Amino acid sequence: MPFNTELTRKLGIRVPIVQGGMQWVGYAELASAVSNAGGLGILTALTQPTPEDLRKEIRRCRAMTKNPFGVNLTLLPALVPPDYAAYARVIIEEGINIVETAGNSPGPVIRQLKAANTIILHKCTSIRHAASAVKLGVDFLSIDGFECAGHVGESDITNFILLSRARQSLGVPFIASGGFADGQGLAAAISLGAEGINMGTRFMCTIEAPIHMKIKEAIVEAQETDTELVLRRWRNTSRLFKNKVASEAVKIEKESTTGEFKEVAPYVSGQRGRQVFINGDKDFGVWTAGQVIGLIHDIPTCQVLISRIEREAIDTLAKAQSLIVDEVKSKL
């Protein structure tokens, strides 16, 4: 086991890589493959329509891996919010002791999970929100830089600064999230003080990811400039893959004279985005992707990907170590 970080020790994993929770992607097929390869696979709770469906998915994943895996529970604004407490109760009843939380006002759910001795990895896009999560007793912070897919926050701070701020001020172990796809990135994150990395978009582009191959091919063909920031006008900014629908949503958002959300609502439908992963039409609806798409050039298995990242990170850290010379010996 070449890596010995707080993350590997506490989660019982071999490689300090967490597969982020992704809506319509975090199913048992992907989570088990990541865990079997030595990382931490994550099921996405709200991808399941009910808490009981989540229970079935947890049991299905457990049948596919003997290694640790976790569940993501994201709290998002909604007219009729899901029963988050019921989802958390199922997680506890099924003996899942690692949960990735994210979103607004997570206090009640985090307290519910911590009462059952659950290890909490909480995703934050700002130091201010991270400091609030520390007060709730989270075990790890997943620091999400502006490069990330999905909800990027409103402060636009990239990971190079955000991770260093986390190291300087938070006093809680943290994971680097947003913009990671290879071992050089893992080595850089560790050098900046992180205990490991969280990858979402990179895991979408693996054999086991339960999405259409044409979408994976679209990621491989894309460049780092092929994302859009949508819903900034309403301070709910999301980074999406730049397709026809996302570009039209941005156009309406910028040109609307009323500023009413209903004008753009049909273009940002999550259900249409879900269909993209099923039908393979990248322009059918909006879907999340990070700027890291510019670093993704193949569609490997999770085993091949994680083994490659592990090897690259070890080589990168060893090379950095070799650059340090003994001044006395160098003068001889």
ABEGO torsion letter per residue (X at the ends): XABBBAAAAAAGBABBBBBBBBBGABBAAAAAAAAAAGBBBBBBAAABABAAAAAAAAAAAAAABABBBBBBBBBBBBABBBBAAAAAAAAAAAGBABBBBBEBGAAAAAAAAAAAGBBBBBBBABAAAAAAAAAAGBABBBBBBAABBEBAEAAGBBAAAAAAAAAAAAGBBBBBBEGBABAAAAAAAAAAGBAEBBBAAAAABBAABBBBAAAAAAAAABBAAABBBBGAAAGABBBBBBBAAAAAAAAAAAABAAGBAAAAAAAABAAAAAAAAAAGBAAABBBBBBAAAAABABBBBAAAAAAAAAAAAAAAAAAAAAABBBAAAAAX
